Amino acid sequence: MTRRSIRRVVLVGPPGSGKTTQARAVSDKLGAPHVCIGELFRSNIARGTPLGMASRSYLDRGELVPDEWTTEIVRQRLAEPDAAGGFLVDGFPRTAHQARSLTEALNDAGTPVDLVVETLLERDEAALRLAGRRSCGSCGRIWHVRFNPPAVYGICDDCAGALEQRSDDAAAAIQHRLDLYDRDTAPLLELYRRQGVLATIDASGAVEDVTERMLSVLGV
Ligand code: AMP
């Protein structure tokens, strides 16, 4: 029996569970673009677009951007040609409203999600990862002051760019983001479990080990 190939994938897990790091690591092998919703917002903020200006305060406070704006930005991104054959979405859906709109949009297009991967991580560990997370202001590579430090403090190994801390990785925003995940996002997993499309992986431990687990559930 040939295995149905997995092309349309959604990653769901608490902030700090490594969704973006893992999506970057497996997107080429999956042959599908990485669609990172937080990154879409951050790039709109950096470019000063109307959406960026309107959403900035939500990101700074660790709040979710209103569903209407978020579903629209995702709809537009998934309509781009590179996503026609598949995608690896990281950071969406995060609310029941978003989950419904994703299901409707994909069902209308006849392309339902193949797999939802839950990156499971204890809350305390997620908070530790977020507090020490730094990203390169030039190339975007993600580092951690303790668990994955660059050779020279504050400088990216890859491009010598300066490392930055995200505004929403400040202590108060971290706890708030984790609360929102528990309240609004974690309940969606049950929905996907019932649909038979949920795979849960242990997101603790070394990045490479988690990547192996991710590749294994993706079947690539
Ligand atoms: P992330 O990079 O996934 O941690 O997302 C950073 C921030 O972007 C979040 O704290 C929200 O402010 C915003 N954001 C990302 N994804 C969503 C979403 N699905 N719904 C609403 N806001 C989001």
Boltz pocket constraint, residues with backbone or C-beta under 6 A from the ligand:
constraints:
  - pocket:
      binder: B
      contacts: [[A, 15], [A, 37], [A, 38], [A, 39], [A, 41], [A, 55], [A, 58], [A, 59], [A, 60], [A, 62], [A, 63], [A, 64], [A, 65], [A, 66], [A, 70], [A, 90], [A, 91], [A, 92], [A, 93], [A, 94], [A, 95], [A, 98], [A, 168], [A, 177]]
      max_distance: 6.0
